[in-house]
Amino acid sequence: MPKPDGYLAVEKANAPLLLVEDDLALCRILETYLREEGYRVTSCLTVSAAAEHLRNHPPHLILTDLSLPPTCDVEEGLKFVKECLRTVPQGKIVVMTGEGTMDTAIHCLRQGVEDYLVKPVNLATLSVILERALQHRTLEQLMEAMRRERMERARLGGLLGESFLMQRVFEKLRLAAMRDDNVLLLGESGTGKGLAARMIHALSRRKDGPFVKVNCAALHEGLLENELFGHEKGSFTGATSRKTGKFEYAHSGTLFLDEVGDIPPWIQAKLLHAVEDKEIERIGGNQPIRVDTRIIAATNSNIRQQVQEKQFRLDLYYRLNTTEILLPPLRKRLEDIPLLAEHFLQENDRGRHKGLSPAAIEELMQHDWPGNLRELKSLIMRAAGKAQAGRWIEPQHLEMDSDPDAGLHGEHPQGLQQQVDNFERLAILRALNRHRGIVSKAAKDLSLTRSGLHKKIARLRIDRRLILG
């Protein structure tokens, strides 16, 4: 008999199948037939035996009665089905039911069961249903392999993104890793500056040296100086021994100064000396110590404005900013959201759910993400805790901010013109990213002239670095 178009051939030979049926005579008939069909069958008469087999030998297919001992009612079968969905989310479940439990069978389908059969079982129908279930499992495996391949192509270290913006960022990070210059990473909180710093170190010639991180915003200025430069024994009350600072710890490696814009001015002067002269002095010491340390600094503040307002030293800014890389906010690379959401789900969910439904992805694409990657990851983790195992994550599982007065880029109400500008800005960035920064093609998409699009880019103050890299 010819197979229909789109038919996917599956290999039944030795495909592991768990059969759960308490009627010994029927169990033997089904077991014999399925082995003749080519399946590697394990049969169990009780739920406890089946559950143990599930944990130790996860099958590809599960064929189970719904009325199971010890109570021989459908509640036992439903409990076992839930156990299967939780323990073997990649397995395909087919339930067998009597006429009186049809509503229960339909309920099982809604929970994630593949199909059902009404007793007495028609063996030819059983063969078709099991082959189709195995086919679906094979398709899902192929899709998962494609997803992993796509994920690897879009990955650089701990960073993930296939958008034009992020691919340009990846190029800059690779170039920065090849050189030994100091790097300044800019971007909002949660955009991945820490991951970018680690990636630069991991790809650099210093990769075998230490990677040392200092959060400059988390320490009081006195503690910050001590953390960076260390101290000599007896240099102040309580200094009972010598302390090595992070600059020394990072010798031959990389020192990552997170939130560098929060360093107070008097420590900035000492930091400038360390960066320029490649030497430090511990607190209370008078002996210069040579250090071979590369600096990667990061900030989510407007550091240029801090320089203009004399809050940050201009000379230190130029020393740290040999290479500058801007990490774009999530709202300016919305096309990366499906990939990132699936990544966060797989990373924390361990395959308990099928994934995010198209409707859920669409819901994520409508959000503004003021918290960037951290906000997305947190939301996906909460959603996974709400959705049932073996099912899709749907919009109702997402805790999206639905306040209509929140505006597009923050929690405060915005005027109508501001909201219109924000929508225009987002549409322009999407079009430019689709066409890899080619203004003429983006203008055509937006039904604008090339000069008209340039004027809007200028009026809306769209950062061209986010377009052309």
C-alpha positions as CSV (number, residue, x, y, z in Angstrom):
1,M,0.0,0.0,0.0
2,P,1.6,3.4,-1.0
3,K,2.4,5.8,1.8
4,P,0.9,9.3,1.7
5,D,2.9,12.4,0.8
6,G,4.9,13.7,3.7
7,Y,5.1,10.3,5.3
8,L,8.1,9.8,7.5
9,A,9.5,6.3,7.6
10,V,10.3,5.2,11.2
11,E,12.3,2.2,12.4
12,K,10.2,0.0,14.6
13,A,12.8,-2.6,15.1
14,N,13.8,-2.7,18.7
15,A,11.8,0.5,19.5
16,P,11.2,0.0,23.3
17,L,7.5,-0.2,24.2
18,L,6.1,-0.5,27.7
19,L,2.8,-2.4,27.9
20,V,0.7,-2.0,31.0
21,E,-2.4,-4.3,31.2
22,D,-3.6,-6.2,34.3
23,D,-5.6,-8.7,32.2
24,L,-3.0,-11.5,31.8
25,A,-4.6,-13.1,28.8
26,L,-5.0,-9.8,26.9
27,C,-1.5,-8.7,27.9
28,R,0.0,-11.9,26.4
29,I,-2.0,-11.4,23.1
30,L,-0.9,-7.8,22.8
31,E,2.7,-8.6,23.8
32,T,3.0,-11.4,21.1
33,Y,1.5,-9.2,18.4
34,L,3.6,-6.2,19.1
35,R,6.8,-8.2,19.1
36,E,5.8,-9.6,15.7
37,E,5.4,-6.0,14.6
38,G,9.0,-5.4,15.6
39,Y,8.8,-3.6,18.9
40,R,10.9,-4.4,21.9
41,V,8.1,-5.0,24.4
42,T,8.2,-5.0,28.2
43,S,4.9,-5.9,29.8
44,C,3.8,-5.1,33.3
45,L,0.6,-6.2,35.2
46,T,0.8,-3.5,37.9
47,V,1.4,0.2,38.2
48,S,4.3,-0.2,40.7
49,A,6.2,-2.5,38.3
50,A,5.5,-0.2,35.4
51,A,6.7,2.9,37.3
52,E,9.9,1.3,38.3
53,H,10.6,0.3,34.6
54,L,9.8,3.9,33.5
55,R,12.5,5.3,35.8
56,N,15.2,2.7,34.9
57,H,14.5,2.1,31.2
58,P,12.5,5.1,29.6
59,P,10.6,3.7,26.6
60,H,9.8,5.3,23.3
61,L,6.1,4.2,23.5
62,I,3.8,3.5,26.4
63,L,0.6,1.5,25.8
64,T,-1.5,1.4,29.0
65,D,-5.0,0.4,30.2
66,L,-6.8,3.1,32.2
67,S,-8.5,0.7,34.7
68,L,-5.5,-0.6,36.7
69,P,-5.1,-2.4,40.1
70,P,-5.2,-2.2,43.0
71,T,-8.5,-0.2,42.7
72,C,-9.1,-1.2,39.1
73,D,-10.7,2.2,38.4
74,V,-9.6,5.0,36.1
75,E,-8.1,7.0,38.9
76,E,-5.1,4.6,39.0
77,G,-4.7,4.9,35.3
78,L,-4.8,8.7,35.4
79,K,-2.2,8.7,38.1
80,F,0.1,6.5,36.0
81,V,-0.4,8.7,32.9
82,K,0.7,11.7,34.9
83,E,3.7,9.8,36.1
84,C,4.6,8.9,32.5
85,L,4.2,12.5,31.4
86,R,6.5,13.7,34.2
87,T,9.1,10.9,34.1
88,V,9.3,10.4,30.3
89,P,8.2,13.6,28.6
90,Q,9.7,12.4,25.3
91,G,7.7,9.2,25.3
92,K,4.4,8.8,23.5
93,I,1.5,7.4,25.5
94,V,-1.5,5.5,24.0
95,V,-4.3,4.6,26.4
96,M,-6.8,1.8,26.2
97,T,-10.3,2.4,27.6
98,G,-13.7,0.9,27.8
99,E,-16.8,2.6,26.5
100,G,-17.7,3.9,29.9
101,T,-14.4,5.9,30.3
102,M,-14.5,7.8,27.0
103,D,-14.7,11.2,28.8
104,T,-11.6,10.1,30.7
105,A,-9.8,9.2,27.5
106,I,-10.5,12.6,26.0
107,H,-9.3,14.2,29.2
108,C,-6.0,12.3,28.8
109,L,-5.6,13.7,25.3
110,R,-5.9,17.2,26.7
111,Q,-3.2,16.3,29.2
112,G,-0.7,15.3,26.5
113,V,-1.5,11.6,25.7
114,E,-0.9,10.8,22.0
115,D,-4.1,8.7,21.3
116,Y,-6.6,6.3,22.7
117,L,-8.2,2.9,21.7
118,V,-11.6,1.6,22.7
119,K,-11.7,-2.0,24.0
120,P,-11.9,-4.6,22.6
121,V,-8.7,-3.5,20.8
122,N,-8.5,-3.8,17.0
123,L,-5.0,-5.0,16.3
124,A,-4.8,-3.3,12.9
125,T,-5.9,0.0,14.4
126,L,-3.4,-0.4,17.2
127,S,-0.6,-0.9,14.7
128,V,-1.5,2.3,12.8
129,I,-1.8,4.3,16.0
130,L,1.6,3.1,17.4
131,E,3.4,3.7,14.2
132,R,2.0,7.2,14.0
133,A,3.0,7.9,17.6
134,L,6.5,6.7,16.8
135,Q,6.5,8.9,13.8
136,H,5.6,11.9,15.9
137,R,8.4,11.1,18.3
138,T,10.9,10.9,15.5
139,L,9.7,14.3,14.1
140,E,10.1,15.9,17.5
141,Q,13.6,14.5,17.8
142,L,14.5,15.9,14.4
143,M,13.1,19.2,15.4
144,E,15.0,19.2,18.6
145,A,18.3,18.4,16.8
146,M,17.6,21.3,14.4
147,R,16.9,23.5,17.4
148,R,20.2,22.5,19.1
149,E,22.1,23.1,15.8
150,R,20.5,26.5,15.4
151,M,21.2,27.3,19.0
152,E,24.9,26.5,18.6
153,R,25.2,28.7,15.4
154,A,23.7,31.6,17.4
155,R,25.9,31.1,20.5
156,L,29.1,32.8,21.5
157,G,30.2,31.7,24.9
158,G,27.3,32.3,27.2
159,L,25.7,34.9,24.8
160,L,22.9,33.9,22.4
161,G,21.5,35.8,19.5
162,E,20.9,35.3,15.7
163,S,19.8,38.9,15.0
164,F,21.9,41.1,12.9
165,L,22.6,43.3,16.0
166,M,23.9,40.4,18.1
167,Q,25.9,38.9,15.2
168,R,27.7,42.3,14.9
169,V,28.3,42.3,18.6
170,F,29.8,38.8,18.3
171,E,32.2,40.1,15.6
172,K,33.3,42.9,17.9
173,L,33.8,40.6,20.8
174,R,35.9,38.1,18.8
175,L,38.1,41.0,17.6
176,A,38.5,42.3,21.1
177,A,39.5,38.8,22.3
178,M,42.2,38.7,19.6
179,R,43.8,42.0,20.9
180,D,45.0,42.7,24.4
181,D,43.5,46.2,24.7
182,N,41.3,47.3,27.6
183,V,37.5,47.0,26.8
184,L,34.6,49.1,27.9
185,L,31.2,47.3,27.7
186,L,28.1,49.5,27.7
187,G,24.5,48.5,28.0
188,E,21.4,48.4,30.2
189,S,21.3,46.2,33.2
190,G,20.6,42.6,32.2
191,T,21.9,42.8,28.7
192,G,24.8,40.3,29.2
193,K,27.8,42.5,29.9
194,G,29.2,40.0,32.4
195,L,28.8,37.1,29.9
196,A,30.5,39.2,27.2
197,A,33.5,39.9,29.5
198,R,33.9,36.2,30.3
199,M,33.7,35.3,26.6
200,I,36.4,37.9,25.7
201,H,38.7,36.4,28.4
202,A,37.9,32.8,27.3
203,L,38.9,33.5,23.7
204,S,41.9,35.6,24.5
205,R,45.6,34.6,24.9
206,R,45.0,35.1,28.7
207,K,42.4,32.3,28.8
208,D,44.7,30.2,31.0
209,G,45.1,33.1,33.5
210,P,42.6,34.1,36.1
211,F,39.3,35.9,35.5
212,V,38.6,38.1,38.5
213,K,35.4,40.1,38.9
214,V,34.8,43.1,41.1
215,N,31.4,44.7,41.5
216,C,32.3,48.3,42.0
217,A,28.7,49.3,43.0
218,A,28.4,46.6,45.7
219,L,31.3,47.8,47.9
220,H,31.7,50.9,50.1
221,E,34.6,53.1,48.8
222,G,37.0,52.1,51.6
223,L,36.3,48.4,51.0
224,L,36.6,48.9,47.2
225,E,40.1,50.3,47.5
226,N,41.1,47.4,49.7
227,E,39.5,44.9,47.4
228,L,41.3,46.3,44.3
229,F,44.7,47.0,45.7
230,G,45.0,45.0,49.0
231,H,46.9,46.2,52.1
232,E,50.0,45.6,54.1
233,K,50.0,44.2,57.6
234,G,49.5,46.9,60.2
235,S,48.4,49.5,57.7
236,F,45.2,50.2,59.7
237,T,43.4,48.9,62.8
238,G,42.4,45.3,62.2
239,A,45.0,44.7,59.4
240,T,46.6,41.7,61.1
241,S,48.0,40.2,57.9
242,R,48.8,41.2,54.4
243,K,45.9,41.1,51.9
244,T,46.4,40.6,48.2
245,G,44.2,42.8,46.0
246,K,42.2,41.8,42.9
247,F,44.8,43.5,40.6
248,E,47.4,41.1,41.8
249,Y,45.1,38.1,41.7
250,A,44.3,38.9,38.1
251,H,48.1,39.0,37.1
252,S,48.5,37.5,33.6
253,G,44.7,37.3,33.3
254,T,41.7,39.6,33.2
255,L,40.2,42.0,35.8
256,F,36.5,42.7,35.2
257,L,35.3,45.9,36.8
258,D,31.5,45.7,36.8
259,E,29.6,49.0,37.2
260,V,32.9,51.0,36.8
261,G,30.9,54.2,36.7
262,D,30.3,53.9,40.5
263,I,33.9,54.2,41.4
264,P,34.5,57.4,43.5
265,P,36.9,60.0,42.1
266,W,39.8,59.5,44.5
267,I,39.9,55.8,43.7
268,Q,39.7,56.6,40.0
269,A,43.0,58.4,40.3
270,K,44.7,55.3,41.8
271,L,43.0,53.1,39.2
272,L,44.4,55.4,36.4
273,H,47.9,55.0,37.7
274,A,47.5,51.2,37.8
275,V,46.1,51.1,34.2
276,E,48.7,53.5,32.8
277,D,51.9,52.3,34.6
278,K,51.0,48.6,35.1
279,E,51.8,48.8,38.8
280,I,50.0,49.2,42.1
281,E,50.8,49.9,45.7
282,R,49.0,48.1,48.5
283,I,47.3,50.3,51.2
284,G,50.0,51.1,53.7
285,G,52.8,50.0,51.3
286,N,55.5,52.0,49.5
287,Q,56.8,49.4,47.2
288,P,55.4,49.4,43.6
289,I,54.2,46.0,42.5
290,R,54.2,45.2,38.7
291,V,51.0,43.8,37.4
292,D,50.2,42.4,33.9
293,T,46.5,42.7,34.0
294,R,44.0,43.3,31.2
295,I,41.0,45.5,32.2
296,I,37.4,44.9,31.0
297,A,35.1,47.5,32.4
298,A,31.3,47.6,32.2
299,T,28.6,50.1,33.1
300,N,24.9,50.6,32.6
301,S,25.1,54.3,33.4
302,N,25.7,57.2,30.8
303,I,29.4,57.4,31.4
304,R,29.9,60.1,28.8
305,Q,27.6,62.3,30.7
306,Q,29.5,61.5,33.9
307,V,32.7,62.6,32.2
308,Q,31.0,65.9,31.1
309,E,29.7,66.5,34.6
310,K,33.3,65.8,36.0
311,Q,32.0,62.7,37.9
312,F,34.3,60.4,36.0
313,R,37.9,61.2,34.9
314,L,38.3,61.9,31.2
315,D,41.8,60.4,31.1
316,L,40.6,57.2,32.8
317,Y,37.7,57.0,30.5
318,Y,40.0,57.0,27.5
319,R,42.3,54.4,29.1
320,L,39.5,52.0,29.7
321,N,37.7,52.8,26.4
322,T,40.4,51.5,24.0
323,T,37.6,49.2,22.6
324,E,34.0,50.1,23.2
325,I,31.2,47.5,22.7
326,L,27.5,48.3,23.2
327,L,25.2,45.4,24.2
328,P,21.8,46.2,22.8
329,P,18.7,45.9,25.0
330,L,16.3,43.1,24.3
331,R,13.6,45.4,23.0
332,K,15.9,46.3,20.1
333,R,16.5,42.7,19.1
334,L,13.0,41.2,19.5
335,E,13.7,38.5,16.8
336,D,16.1,36.8,19.3
337,I,13.3,36.3,21.9
338,P,12.0,32.9,20.6
339,L,15.5,31.5,20.6
340,L,16.3,32.9,24.0
341,A,13.0,31.8,25.5
342,E,13.5,28.2,24.3
343,H,17.1,28.3,25.6
344,F,16.0,29.4,29.1
345,L,13.2,26.8,29.1
346,Q,15.5,24.0,28.1
347,E,18.2,25.2,30.5
348,N,16.0,25.0,33.6
349,D,13.1,22.7,32.6
350,R,15.1,19.6,31.6
351,G,12.5,18.6,28.9
352,R,9.5,18.5,31.2
353,H,7.5,20.6,28.7
354,K,7.1,20.5,25.0
355,G,8.1,24.2,24.6
356,L,6.4,27.5,24.2
357,S,3.3,27.7,22.0
358,P,3.2,30.2,19.1
359,A,0.7,32.2,21.0
360,A,3.1,32.4,24.0
361,I,6.0,33.5,21.8
362,E,3.8,36.2,20.3
363,E,2.9,37.4,23.8
364,L,6.6,37.6,24.6
365,M,7.3,39.6,21.4
366,Q,4.8,42.3,22.5
367,H,6.6,43.1,25.8
368,D,9.1,45.8,26.2
369,W,11.6,44.0,28.6
370,P,12.9,46.7,30.8
371,G,14.8,44.0,32.8
372,N,16.2,42.5,29.5
373,L,17.6,39.0,29.7
374,R,17.2,38.6,33.5
375,E,13.5,39.5,33.2
376,L,12.9,37.0,30.4
377,K,14.7,34.2,32.1
378,S,12.8,34.8,35.4
379,L,9.5,34.9,33.5
380,I,10.2,31.6,31.7
381,M,11.1,29.9,34.9
382,R,7.9,31.0,36.6
383,A,5.8,30.0,33.6
384,A,7.4,26.5,33.6
385,G,6.4,26.1,37.2
386,K,2.7,26.8,36.3
387,A,2.3,24.7,33.1
388,Q,1.6,20.9,33.4
389,A,4.4,18.5,32.5
390,G,4.3,17.2,28.9
391,R,2.3,20.2,27.7
392,W,3.0,23.5,25.9
393,I,3.6,26.7,27.8
394,E,0.7,29.0,26.9
395,P,0.0,32.8,27.3
396,Q,-2.0,32.2,30.5
397,H,1.2,30.8,32.1
398,L,3.1,34.0,31.5
399,E,3.1,36.9,34.0
400,M,3.3,39.8,31.6
401,D,2.9,43.4,32.7
402,S,-0.4,44.4,31.2
403,D,-0.6,47.9,32.6
404,P,-1.7,50.0,29.6
405,D,-0.3,53.2,31.2
406,A,3.2,51.7,31.8
407,G,4.4,52.9,28.4
408,L,6.9,51.1,26.2
409,H,10.2,51.9,28.0
410,G,9.5,52.1,31.7
411,E,7.0,52.0,34.4
412,H,5.9,55.7,34.2
413,P,3.0,56.9,32.1
414,Q,3.9,58.4,28.8
415,G,2.1,60.8,26.5
416,L,0.5,59.8,23.2
417,Q,3.3,61.2,21.1
418,Q,6.0,59.5,23.2
419,Q,4.2,56.1,22.7
420,V,3.9,56.7,19.0
421,D,7.6,57.6,18.8
422,N,8.4,54.4,20.7
423,F,6.3,52.3,18.2
424,E,8.0,54.0,15.3
425,R,11.4,53.4,16.7
426,L,10.7,49.7,17.3
427,A,9.3,49.3,13.7
428,I,12.4,51.0,12.2
429,L,14.8,48.9,14.2
430,R,13.1,45.7,13.2
431,A,13.1,46.6,9.5
432,L,16.8,47.6,9.7
433,N,17.7,44.4,11.5
434,R,15.8,42.3,8.9
435,H,17.8,43.9,6.1
436,R,21.2,43.9,7.9
437,G,21.3,47.7,8.2
438,I,20.6,48.5,4.5
439,V,18.5,51.7,4.8
440,S,17.1,51.6,1.2
441,K,15.6,48.1,1.7
442,A,14.3,49.0,5.2
443,A,12.7,52.2,3.8
444,K,10.9,50.1,1.1
445,D,9.5,47.8,3.8
446,L,8.2,50.8,5.7
447,S,6.8,52.6,2.7
448,L,9.2,55.5,3.2
449,T,11.8,57.2,1.0
450,R,15.4,56.7,1.9
451,S,15.8,60.3,2.9
452,G,12.5,60.1,4.9
453,L,13.9,57.1,6.9
454,H,17.1,59.0,7.5
455,K,15.1,61.9,8.9
456,K,13.1,59.6,11.2
457,I,16.3,57.9,12.4
458,A,17.7,61.4,13.3
459,R,14.5,62.6,14.9
460,L,14.0,59.5,17.0
461,R,17.7,59.5,18.0
462,I,18.2,55.9,17.0
463,D,21.7,54.9,17.9
464,R,23.3,53.9,14.5
465,R,25.7,51.6,16.3
466,L,22.8,49.4,17.0
467,I,22.1,49.2,13.2
468,L,25.5,49.2,11.5
469,G,27.6,47.8,14.4
